[in-house]
Amino acid sequence: MKKRDFKDLKVKKIAELTKLVLEKKAELAKIAIGVKTQSEKNVKKGKMLKLEIVRLLTLIREKELLGEEKVEETKK
């Protein structure tokens, strides 16, 4: 994932990011099966997908925390 792509993801909503994470996890499962059956030649692709998933999950968590802080600020 390039930096430009990551910046584009920052403006998406949590529901869209969650859907993207599920798609990436499904793709990772397919790649894992491909690696085990030796039909997938690019072994690093799985590692890169794991990193993308972790980045997405971090972004989701960050949005959740910032969203809660904004709600608390408006109550004060």
N, C-alpha and C positions, 0 to 999 in steps of 0.2 A: 504494500500500500504506500503510495507516494504521499508526501506532505500535503500536496494540493488536494488529493482525495480525502485525506483526514480532515482538512479544513472544511471541506464540503459536508462531511458527516456531522460536524459540530452544530450545524444549523438544523439538522433533522430532529424530529421528536423521538421520545423514548420508545414509543410503539414501533416506529419504523426501524429503529436501531435493533430492537429485540427481534423483529422479523428477520433482519439481516444476519443476526447472530445465529438464528436457527437454520438459515440457508447455508451459512458457512460451516456449521457443525455437520449438516447432512453431506456437504461436499467433502469434508474431512473424513467422514466415515467411508465414503466411496473411494477416496484416495488410499485410506488404510487398507481396505480390501484389495485394491489394485496393487499395492506394494507387496502384500503377503502372497498374492497369486503371481507376482512378478510381471504383471501386465502394465504397471506404471513404472516408467523409467526415471522420472524426476522425483527422487526421494526427498529433496529439500522442499518440495511443494507443500508437504504436510506440515513441516516446521513453520513455514511462512503463514499457512492458514491458522495455525495455533496462535501465532503472534498477532494476527489480525483479529482473531476472536477475543484475545485478551485486551487488545486496544479498545475494541468496541465495548466490552464489558466495563472497562475502566471509564470510558466516556459516559456510559449509561449511569454508572454509580455517581460520577461527578455531577451529572445533570440532576439526579435525585437529591443529592445533598444541597446543591445550589437552589433547587426548587423549594426545599423545605426552609432554607434560610430566608428566602424572599417572602414566604408566607409568614414567618415569625416576625420579620421586620414590619410588615403591614399591620400586624396585630398591635404593635407597640405604639 
